[in-house]
């Protein structure tokens, strides 16, 4: 029996090249007294005009650039010390997934009687009182459209998920031109992360026909354009299509979510601080190969979405999809083994044990993954 489909859409979505210029008008119409902007230092020139426009309209703006990597609980609490006295009416996140996740949590925490520890998990957040606007500046996490936020727990260095419909932003401005300046390595890792969101949603144990539309088109768009976006970052068409694929992947995360690839990638981030997108890209073909026997038809569809020609049967087509993923990874300059990113082989048993803690994602995998299976997958990827 499949779970009931639930998808929460933002109140407003604006997608297109140059739409960032429209954001000040949107904010001014909401008549806030104060606005908090979470972003990164490289984006400050891109948002300077927008901030000046708000200030010229008597809106006080506080900007923070402290989130520079995957955020921890300590990072969040430190930021709240700065934002709480300011007490903004609107929170705006402009950046990659880490910045957007923190902006979402800041909006949730302000004027909230719950503490963060009370709503770590699924469906525990009881509400959000502050307006939330997000502007993705990378094409990867899909955080702009998802009900998810991820923080690293300082006590055990494990990634913890906060999942709630209240974390879906009120307004999204997705401007692919913001991704033009993203370096090739980050473009590759984030783009393949977005592809993984779509792929794991489509092959998910709880896949849904409505979400399949987003997932299939997301795979198609990213697979056809990611190599161009990596090799020629100024190619606006490629950037736009990868950005759309990433957005579609974000819509998959709430109602269906990811599975084994993401669960096994978490220890790579928590133990070795590998970027999330890189971890997913590295493990993707190995988990695909492990899963195919339990979802042959679905993985055959994936292969076609990736651009493969149908083979004599679904099994052959599915494995052609794995080869296509390997080719995309190589063309994007992403490492293909754990050894290449300096993960010691001796760490595999601990990684497998840690991965088993991510049952909220493992339960979605089309083939059950035991601790011994995880050891096998990591060893194959070594």
Helices and strands as residue ranges (DSSP letters): E 12-15, G 19-22, H 23-29, E 34-38, G 41-43, H 44-56, E 60-64, H 73-86, E 90-95, H 97-109, G 116-118, E 121-122, E 131-136, G 143-145, E 148-152, E 159-163, G 165-167, E 171-174, G 176-179, H 184-202, H 209-231, H 236-255, H 260-272, H 276-291, G 292-294, H 296-305, H 314-331, G 339-341, G 345-347, H 348-355, H 359-362, H 371-381
